[in-house]
Structure formats: C-alpha cells, structure tokens
C-alpha cells in the first residue's frame, strides 16, 4: 500500500498534471485594453483621406 501511495503521489506532482493556478502560465485574459500602434496608423490614414475628400468637395 505504501508503494502505491508513493507512485501515485509522484505522478500527481508533475508539471503536466498541475493545476494552472499552481504552474506558470500565460494570461490571455490580461491583455491590454489600449489601442495599438496600428490602430493609430489606420485612424491617421482615415483622417487624412477624410481631409483630402473634404477639401476636394469644398473646391468643386
């Protein structure tokens, strides 16, 4: 019985079977809510195109 308990306890302490709260893991739910650089780039492009379209319509 003592051997069986020892073998079972060795199998349960491996990293593969550890609960994610006990083993190091990534936090996909903790991503930043701030917009990235590409969002600002697309916003600047859209704004520039809007200004160009506005000046084109205003002239014509």
MMTF fields as JSON, N, C-alpha, C and O atoms, coordinates in Angstrom:
{
  "mmtfVersion": "1.0.0",
  "mmtfProducer": "UNKNOWN",
  "numBonds": 239,
  "numAtoms": 240,
  "numGroups": 60,
  "numChains": 1,
  "numModels": 1,
  "chainsPerModel": [1],
  "groupsPerChain": [60],
  "chainIdList": ["A"],
  "bondAtomList": [4, 2, 8, 6, 12, 10, 16, 14, 20, 18, 24, 22, 28, 26, 32, 30, 36, 34, 40, 38, 44, 42, 48, 46, 52, 50, 56, 54, 60, 58, 64, 62, 68, 66, 72, 70, 76, 74, 80, 78, 84, 82, 88, 86, 92, 90, 96, 94, 100, 98, 104, 102, 108, 106, 112, 110, 116, 114, 120, 118, 124, 122, 128, 126, 132, 130, 136, 134, 140, 138, 144, 142, 148, 146, 152, 150, 156, 154, 160, 158, 164, 162, 168, 166, 172, 170, 176, 174, 180, 178, 184, 182, 188, 186, 192, 190, 196, 194, 200, 198, 204, 202, 208, 206, 212, 210, 216, 214, 220, 218, 224, 222, 228, 226, 232, 230, 236, 234],
  "bondOrderList": [1, 1, 1, 1, 1, 1, 1, 1, 1, 1, 1, 1, 1, 1, 1, 1, 1, 1, 1, 1, 1, 1, 1, 1, 1, 1, 1, 1, 1, 1, 1, 1, 1, 1, 1, 1, 1, 1, 1, 1, 1, 1, 1, 1, 1, 1, 1, 1, 1, 1, 1, 1, 1, 1, 1, 1, 1, 1, 1],
  "groupList": [{"groupName": "UNK", "atomNameList": ["N", "CA", "C", "O"], "elementList": ["N", "C", "C", "O"], "formalChargeList": [0, 0, 0, 0], "bondAtomList": [1, 0, 2, 1, 3, 2], "bondOrderList": [1, 1, 2], "singleLetterCode": "X", "chemCompType": "L-PEPTIDE LINKING"}],
  "groupTypeList": [0, 0, 0, 0, 0, 0, 0, 0, 0, 0, 0, 0, 0, 0, 0, 0, 0, 0, 0, 0, 0, 0, 0, 0, 0, 0, 0, 0, 0, 0, 0, 0, 0, 0, 0, 0, 0, 0, 0, 0, 0, 0, 0, 0, 0, 0, 0, 0, 0, 0, 0, 0, 0, 0, 0, 0, 0, 0, 0, 0],
  "groupIdList": [1, 2, 3, 4, 5, 6, 7, 8, 9, 10, 11, 12, 13, 14, 15, 16, 17, 18, 19, 20, 21, 22, 23, 24, 25, 26, 27, 28, 29, 30, 31, 32, 33, 34, 35, 36, 37, 38, 39, 40, 41, 42, 43, 44, 45, 46, 47, 48, 49, 50, 51, 52, 53, 54, 55, 56, 57, 58, 59, 60],
  "secStructList": [7, 2, 2, 2, 2, 2, 2, 2, 2, 2, 2, 2, 6, 1, 4, 4, 4, 1, 7, 6, 6, 6, 1, 7, 7, 7, 7, 4, 4, 4, 7, 7, 7, 1, 7, 7, 2, 2, 2, 2, 2, 2, 2, 2, 2, 2, 2, 2, 2, 2, 2, 2, 2, 2, 2, 2, 2, 2, 2, 7],
  "xCoordList": [0.836, 0.0, 0.878, 0.559, 1.982, 2.864, 3.503, 3.697, 3.833, 4.403, 3.379, 3.719, 2.144, 1.101, 0.873, 0.696, 0.877, 0.696, 1.878, 1.695, 3.081, 4.282, 4.254, 4.561, 3.891, 3.836, 2.753, 2.973, 1.604, 0.521, 0.883, 0.548, 1.561, 1.931, 3.004, 3.039, 3.883, 4.881, 4.252, 4.698, 3.23, 2.568, 1.752, 1.61, 1.221, 0.369, 1.149, 0.556, 2.45, 3.216, 3.948, 4.734, 3.721, 4.393, 3.774, 2.628, 4.539, 4.064, 2.907, 2.057, 2.871, 1.818, 0.455, -0.56, 0.416, -0.869, -1.164, -2.166, -0.293, -0.511, -1.659, -1.864, -2.376, -3.448, -2.829, -1.739, -3.507, -2.913, -2.677, -1.885, -3.339, -3.086, -1.761, -1.192, -1.268, -0.011, 1.184, 2.316, 0.955, 2.034, 2.091, 1.055, 3.277, 3.363, 2.612, 2.744, 1.834, 1.061, 0.83, 0.986, 0.451, 0.162, -1.224, -2.058, -1.457, -2.739, -3.394, -3.256, -4.098, -4.723, -5.831, -6.202, -6.365, -7.433, -6.889, -7.671, -5.583, -4.987, -4.335, -3.329, -4.889, -4.322, -4.693, -5.65, -3.934, -4.143, -5.399, -5.69, -6.128, -7.316, -6.979, -7.853, -5.731, -5.329, -5.14, -4.719, -5.446, -5.261, -3.777, -2.948, -3.451, -2.073, -1.651, -2.441, -0.397, 0.161, -0.545, -0.783, -0.881, -1.54, -2.923, -3.375, -3.594, -4.9, -4.729, -5.525, -3.688, -3.431, -3.032, -3.395, -2.293, -1.906, -3.105, -3.207, -4.008, -5.216, -6.098, -6.686, -6.2, -7.011, -6.428, -7.175, -5.1, -4.46, -4.681, -4.907, -4.618, -4.854, -6.291, -6.524, -7.242, -8.654, -8.9, -9.632, -8.296, -8.454, -7.857, -8.464, -6.676, -6.044, -6.899, -7.085, -7.421, -8.292, -9.567, -10.071, -10.082, -11.27, -10.996, -11.828, -9.844, -9.472, -9.284, -9.719, -8.628, -8.441, -9.788, -10.003, -10.695, -12.018, -12.802, -13.507, -12.687, -13.407, -12.915, -13.718, -11.599, -11.071, -11.41, -11.627, -11.459, -11.82, -13.278, -13.588, -14.163, -15.587, -15.807, -16.638, -15.091, -15.267, -14.82, -15.428, -13.771, -13.295, -14.266, -14.48, -14.832, -15.642, -17.024, -17.813],
  "yCoordList": [-1.189, 0.0, 1.248, 2.24, 1.193, 2.342, 2.641, 3.805, 1.582, 1.769, 2.408, 3.3, 1.968, 2.509, 3.994, 4.772, 4.388, 5.797, 6.622, 7.736, 6.089, 6.797, 6.986, 8.069, 5.949, 6.038, 7.019, 7.822, 6.963, 7.89, 9.332, 10.239, 9.551, 10.925, 11.471, 12.677, 10.616, 11.071, 11.439, 12.376, 10.717, 11.009, 12.292, 12.963, 12.654, 13.836, 15.125, 16.199, 15.071, 16.294, 16.755, 17.7, 16.128, 16.562, 17.865, 18.181, 18.612, 19.904, 19.749, 20.634, 18.64, 18.451, 18.268, 18.636, 17.714, 17.487, 18.515, 18.404, 19.51, 20.533, 21.453, 21.71, 21.926, 22.873, 24.165, 24.531, 24.871, 26.066, 27.181, 28.085, 27.138, 28.134, 27.867, 28.776, 26.644, 26.299, 26.319, 26.5, 26.138, 26.112, 27.457, 28.093, 27.9, 29.153, 29.032, 28.029, 30.039, 30.004, 31.415, 32.384, 31.52, 32.819, 33.286, 32.48, 34.573, 35.156, 35.801, 37.007, 35.029, 35.627, 36.6, 37.446, 36.494, 37.391, 38.709, 39.594, 38.864, 40.077, 40.912, 41.575, 40.892, 41.703, 43.161, 43.479, 44.023, 45.452, 45.89, 45.413, 46.79, 47.341, 48.577, 49.109, 49.044, 50.228, 49.892, 48.784, 50.838, 50.564, 50.479, 51.14, 49.679, 49.504, 50.576, 51.438, 50.506, 51.48, 51.399, 52.422, 50.184, 50.042, 50.688, 51.149, 50.727, 51.392, 52.886, 53.506, 53.471, 54.901, 55.176, 56.214, 54.262, 54.43, 54.417, 55.251, 53.484, 53.409, 54.626, 55.159, 55.069, 56.249, 57.495, 58.333, 57.624, 58.77, 58.715, 59.749, 57.521, 57.366, 57.735, 58.44, 57.263, 57.582, 59.073, 59.671, 59.676, 61.115, 61.898, 62.858, 61.499, 62.181, 62.06, 63.036, 60.857, 60.683, 61.514, 62.03, 61.642, 62.466, 63.939, 64.635, 64.411, 65.813, 66.067, 67.093, 65.12, 65.266, 65.268, 66.094, 64.381, 64.337, 65.61, 66.121, 66.12, 67.345, 68.541, 69.34, 68.665, 69.787, 69.627, 70.625, 68.406, 68.164, 68.543, 69.166, 68.178, 68.503, 69.993, 70.574, 70.626, 72.05, 72.891, 73.92, 72.462, 73.179, 73.027, 73.972, 71.871, 71.57, 71.999, 71.808],
  "zCoordList": [0.0, 0.0, 0.0, -0.656, 0.738, 0.819, -0.539, -0.891, -1.312, -2.65, -3.576, -4.354, -3.501, -4.372, -4.103, -5.04, -2.843, -2.487, -2.977, -3.467, -2.849, -3.311, -4.826, -5.325, -5.548, -7.009, -7.444, -8.351, -6.815, -7.17, -6.849, -7.611, -5.733, -5.373, -6.302, -6.551, -6.824, -7.786, -9.12, -9.781, -9.513, -10.78, -10.716, -11.738, -9.581, -9.481, -9.308, -9.406, -9.054, -8.84, -10.083, -10.008, -11.218, -12.436, -12.94, -12.621, -13.726, -14.226, -15.203, -15.308, -15.912, -16.906, -16.263, -16.854, -15.081, -14.435, -13.344, -12.638, -13.208, -12.179, -12.601, -13.787, -11.636, -11.905, -12.399, -11.959, -13.312, -13.899, -12.888, -13.15, -11.75, -10.724, -10.017, -9.413, -10.081, -9.413, -10.359, -9.913, -11.643, -12.631, -13.348, -13.541, -13.746, -14.502, -15.827, -16.528, -16.164, -17.395, -17.89, -17.148, -19.168, -19.763, -19.324, -18.911, -19.414, -19.03, -20.248, -20.447, -21.06, -22.237, -21.871, -22.685, -20.662, -20.252, -19.722, -19.377, -19.646, -19.101, -20.193, -19.939, -21.409, -22.476, -22.264, -21.558, -22.875, -22.72, -23.455, -24.552, -22.846, -23.474, -24.306, -24.99, -24.261, -25.003, -26.476, -26.807, -27.364, -28.788, -29.139, -28.513, -30.122, -30.545, -31.535, -31.919, -31.935, -32.868, -34.216, -34.858, -34.647, -35.941, -35.957, -37.005, -34.818, -34.749, -34.971, -35.676, -34.372, -34.571, -36.019, -36.571, -36.639, -38.035, -38.961, -39.862, -38.749, -39.575, -39.328, -40.269, -38.093, -37.78, -38.446, -38.952, -38.448, -39.103, -40.608, -41.238, -41.194, -42.628, -42.992, -43.973, -42.211, -42.461, -42.3, -43.089, -41.289, -41.072, -42.237, -42.713, -42.699, -43.828, -45.087, -45.813, -45.343, -46.506, -46.381, -47.378, -45.179, -44.944, -45.205, -45.786, -44.784, -45.014, -46.505, -47.027, -47.19, -48.637, -49.343, -50.23, -48.984, -49.604, -49.307, -50.178, -48.096, -47.722, -48.532, -49.014, -48.683, -49.46, -50.943, -51.63, -51.445, -52.834, -53.083, -54.098, -52.179, -52.322, -52.144, -52.841, -51.237, -50.974, -52.178, -52.471, -52.868, -54.055, -55.233, -55.993, -55.373, -56.561, -56.439, -57.364]
}
